[in-house]
Amino acid sequence: MGDHVEEHAARIAELVQQFEAAEDAGVRTKVFELLENIDHLHRTCVWRLFELTTELGGKGLVDRLAADPAVKTLFVLYDLIPTEPLRPVVSSAPVTTPYSGGLIPLNMDRARRKEAEWQVAFARQDLPPGTLQAVEVDGLPVLLCSLDADVFAYRNACGGTALPLHLGTLAGGEIHCPWHGCRYDARTGKQIGGAGINLVPFPVTVQDGMIRVAVHAAQ
């Protein structure tokens, strides 16, 4: 059965897209409610299993288990281990600085722009156009999105859930959720073709070659 993990995942994604396109709004709502409840149930159980594994065998046992492709897929799906190491931002004193023409995908008023506290999140040169990058800023999961010369930042979670989006894809200016098949406008964070919850944006700017994010800016 483990040999067919990718095949099953692809079929699930296909079915989700079909339900998303269904004309009956009531059916769509019930299907996605079902998926969210299944996800919550599975997430709770898998996270507890992961915690017990860590308590009993430490990281060594986790690494041994994750060497199995099927187990690794499960851990990645529930954001217990990343597809690649996350890059946590070293906590440093935030820089309070007036908005200086950087890239902010938020309709913030002038007062809030001036009060934004910028935290260094990533080097701009390490985020090529058309890519997504997950980082942690002050313990908060942040998704950096690079489109041409612009950079946008959102909470790294599909709208209304805790499911991370950095495991998805960025194509045609859209962020594709790997869990529900949701699509978001990468420039605004608004869900495309649906009435779901939009992404939570963070103010972001580029200064001195570094991407800075204000995760604690007033919403």
Helices and strands as residue ranges (DSSP letters): G 2-4, H 5-20, H 25-66, H 69-77, E 87-88, E 95-96, H 110-115, E 117-123, G 124-126, E 132-137, E 140-147, E 150-155, E 169-171, E 174-176, E 183-185, E 201-202, E 204-207, E 210-213
